[in-house]
Amino acid sequence: MAAAAQDVPRVETFVGYTYTRANSATNFPAFSLNGGSGQVAFNFNHWIGFVMDMGAVHNGNIGGNHVDTTVSNYLFGPRVSVRYSRIRPYLQILWGGGHVGTSTRVSLATPSAPVVPTQPPAIFVPGQGNIPIGPGQPITARLNASQTAFAMTVGGGLDIKINKWASFRPVSLDYFLTRFQNLRSLNDNNQNNLRYSTGFNFTFGAR
């Protein structure tokens, strides 16, 4: 028992790849996002720890509609681990917030002839002032929206020990709930997502 207790690290840090399957809770189809995540965990004893989780995932062309979306999270909560000599399965539940930023490109075309023949239309560009737009010249812009809301995950994973300081995490699988405001309907603001991560876990201060 004393030898096993000495193998428990005080601090663990994880870095890796993250895939999220997002369910938008509207008639917009589910879509995939890719990115990365990191965690810092503090272990109180052989079984119980406290986790801080941060990450971000991105999709630049959702549904082929050129909708560029990035979802980030910052989550905190307890972790329960079962430690064996080479493997460590764990379960955790984390709460916190999520942030989503979305943009899409909008293209317009000016009339084939100026509205006022002696004064063609102009567009204001920061740092350059009003720039005239010639007849038939296309105009492009990006529409942006962002919001922050409650988020949580429930799930677990498995670490395979490489040596005293590092482990490989082949799988971490979570149910990922976000509560972003539904822009198409006010009736359902829950998004039920699935999050998968893989990467490496590094340990410090074994005791």
C-alpha positions as CSV (number, residue, x, y, z in Angstrom):
1,M,0.0,0.0,0.0
2,A,2.8,2.4,0.8
3,A,4.6,1.7,-2.5
4,A,1.3,2.3,-4.4
5,A,0.8,5.6,-2.7
6,Q,4.2,6.8,-3.7
7,D,3.3,6.3,-7.4
8,V,0.5,8.9,-7.2
9,P,1.6,12.1,-8.9
10,R,0.8,15.5,-7.3
11,V,0.2,17.1,-10.7
12,E,-0.8,15.8,-14.2
13,T,-0.8,17.8,-17.5
14,F,-2.5,16.5,-20.6
15,V,-2.1,17.8,-24.2
16,G,-3.7,16.3,-27.3
17,Y,-6.0,16.2,-30.2
18,T,-9.7,16.7,-29.8
19,Y,-12.6,15.8,-32.1
20,T,-16.2,17.0,-31.4
21,R,-19.4,15.9,-33.1
22,A,-21.7,18.8,-32.6
23,N,-25.5,18.5,-32.6
24,S,-26.9,22.0,-33.1
25,A,-30.4,21.2,-31.8
26,T,-32.0,22.8,-34.9
27,N,-32.7,21.7,-38.5
28,F,-29.1,22.5,-39.2
29,P,-27.4,19.1,-39.6
30,A,-24.8,17.8,-37.1
31,F,-21.2,18.6,-38.0
32,S,-17.7,17.8,-36.9
33,L,-15.0,20.0,-35.4
34,N,-11.3,19.4,-34.9
35,G,-8.8,21.0,-32.6
36,G,-6.9,20.5,-29.4
37,S,-7.2,20.5,-25.6
38,G,-5.2,20.6,-22.4
39,Q,-5.8,19.7,-18.8
40,V,-4.1,20.2,-15.5
41,A,-5.1,17.8,-12.7
42,F,-4.2,18.0,-9.0
43,N,-4.4,14.7,-7.1
44,F,-5.5,14.7,-3.5
45,N,-4.9,11.0,-2.9
46,H,-4.8,7.7,-4.8
47,W,-8.3,8.0,-6.2
48,I,-9.6,11.6,-6.1
49,G,-8.3,14.6,-8.1
50,F,-9.4,18.0,-9.4
51,V,-9.2,18.8,-13.1
52,M,-9.0,22.0,-15.1
53,D,-9.8,21.5,-18.8
54,M,-9.4,24.0,-21.7
55,G,-9.6,23.5,-25.4
56,A,-10.9,24.7,-28.8
57,V,-12.2,23.0,-31.9
58,H,-12.9,24.5,-35.4
59,N,-14.8,23.9,-38.6
60,G,-14.3,26.4,-41.5
61,N,-17.0,25.2,-43.8
62,I,-20.0,23.7,-42.0
63,G,-22.4,21.9,-44.3
64,G,-20.7,23.3,-47.3
65,N,-22.2,26.7,-46.5
66,H,-18.9,28.5,-45.7
67,V,-19.9,29.0,-42.1
68,D,-16.7,29.3,-40.0
69,T,-17.2,28.3,-36.4
70,T,-14.8,27.9,-33.4
71,V,-16.0,26.5,-30.1
72,S,-13.8,26.8,-27.0
73,N,-14.3,25.6,-23.4
74,Y,-13.1,26.1,-19.9
75,L,-14.2,23.4,-17.4
76,F,-13.5,22.4,-13.8
77,G,-14.5,19.4,-11.7
78,P,-13.6,16.2,-9.9
79,R,-12.0,13.0,-11.3
80,V,-12.0,9.5,-9.9
81,S,-9.1,7.2,-10.9
82,V,-8.4,3.5,-10.5
83,R,-4.6,3.1,-10.6
84,Y,-2.9,-0.1,-11.6
85,S,0.8,-0.7,-12.4
86,R,0.5,0.1,-16.1
87,I,-3.0,1.5,-16.8
88,R,-5.2,4.1,-15.2
89,P,-8.9,4.3,-16.1
90,Y,-10.8,7.3,-14.8
91,L,-14.2,9.0,-14.7
92,Q,-14.9,12.7,-14.4
93,I,-17.6,15.3,-14.5
94,L,-16.7,18.9,-15.3
95,W,-18.7,22.2,-15.3
96,G,-17.9,25.6,-16.7
97,G,-18.4,27.7,-19.8
98,G,-18.2,27.5,-23.5
99,H,-17.7,30.2,-26.1
100,V,-18.7,30.0,-29.8
101,G,-17.7,32.4,-32.5
102,T,-19.3,32.1,-36.0
103,S,-18.8,34.0,-39.2
104,T,-19.9,33.7,-42.8
105,R,-19.1,35.6,-45.9
106,V,-21.7,37.7,-47.7
107,S,-21.2,38.8,-51.3
108,L,-23.1,41.7,-53.0
109,A,-22.9,43.3,-56.4
110,T,-23.2,47.0,-57.1
111,P,-25.7,48.1,-59.8
112,S,-24.4,48.0,-63.3
113,A,-24.6,51.8,-63.3
114,P,-23.9,54.3,-60.5
115,V,-26.9,55.4,-58.5
116,V,-25.8,59.0,-59.0
117,P,-23.7,59.4,-62.2
118,T,-21.6,62.2,-60.8
119,Q,-21.0,60.5,-57.4
120,P,-20.3,56.7,-57.4
121,P,-21.0,54.8,-54.2
122,A,-18.3,54.4,-51.7
123,I,-17.4,52.1,-48.8
124,F,-15.6,53.1,-45.6
125,V,-12.4,51.2,-44.9
126,P,-10.7,51.9,-41.5
127,G,-7.4,53.7,-42.0
128,Q,-8.2,54.4,-45.7
129,G,-11.4,56.4,-45.5
130,N,-14.2,56.3,-48.2
131,I,-13.2,54.2,-51.2
132,P,-15.3,54.6,-54.3
133,I,-16.9,51.4,-55.8
134,G,-17.2,51.2,-59.5
135,P,-20.4,50.0,-61.3
136,G,-20.7,46.2,-61.3
137,Q,-17.9,45.8,-58.7
138,P,-18.6,43.0,-56.2
139,I,-18.7,43.8,-52.5
140,T,-17.8,41.1,-49.9
141,A,-18.1,41.2,-46.1
142,R,-18.2,38.9,-43.1
143,L,-21.1,38.6,-40.7
144,N,-19.9,37.7,-37.2
145,A,-21.7,36.4,-34.1
146,S,-20.4,35.1,-30.7
147,Q,-21.7,34.1,-27.4
148,T,-20.7,32.5,-24.1
149,A,-22.9,30.0,-22.2
150,F,-22.9,27.2,-19.7
151,A,-21.1,23.9,-20.6
152,M,-20.4,20.6,-19.0
153,T,-18.9,17.2,-19.7
154,V,-19.5,13.7,-18.3
155,G,-17.2,10.9,-19.3
156,G,-13.9,9.1,-18.8
157,G,-10.7,7.8,-20.3
158,L,-7.7,5.5,-20.1
159,D,-4.0,6.2,-19.6
160,I,-1.3,3.7,-20.4
161,K,1.9,4.3,-18.6
162,I,5.1,4.8,-20.7
163,N,7.4,5.6,-17.8
164,K,7.3,7.4,-14.5
165,W,6.7,10.8,-16.1
166,A,4.5,10.1,-19.1
167,S,1.5,8.1,-20.2
168,F,-0.3,7.7,-23.5
169,R,-4.1,8.4,-23.5
170,P,-5.6,6.4,-26.5
171,V,-9.1,7.4,-25.6
172,S,-11.0,10.1,-23.6
173,L,-14.7,10.1,-24.4
174,D,-17.2,12.6,-23.0
175,Y,-20.8,13.7,-23.4
176,F,-20.4,17.4,-24.0
177,L,-23.4,19.6,-23.2
178,T,-23.5,23.3,-24.3
179,R,-26.4,25.8,-23.8
180,F,-25.8,28.3,-26.5
181,Q,-28.8,30.5,-27.5
182,N,-30.6,28.8,-30.4
183,L,-30.6,31.5,-33.2
184,R,-33.3,29.7,-35.2
185,S,-35.7,28.9,-32.5
186,L,-36.1,30.0,-28.8
187,N,-37.5,26.6,-27.8
188,D,-34.4,24.5,-27.4
189,N,-31.0,25.9,-26.2
190,N,-29.3,22.5,-25.4
191,Q,-26.7,21.1,-27.7
192,N,-25.9,17.5,-27.0
193,N,-22.4,16.9,-28.4
194,L,-19.8,14.0,-28.3
195,R,-16.2,14.8,-27.6
196,Y,-13.2,12.5,-28.2
197,S,-9.6,13.2,-27.2
198,T,-6.2,11.4,-27.5
199,G,-2.7,12.5,-26.5
200,F,-0.1,12.4,-23.8
201,N,-0.4,12.8,-20.1
202,F,2.7,14.0,-18.1
203,T,3.1,13.6,-14.3
204,F,5.1,15.6,-11.8
205,G,5.9,15.2,-8.1
206,A,5.1,11.5,-7.5
207,R,4.6,10.7,-3.8
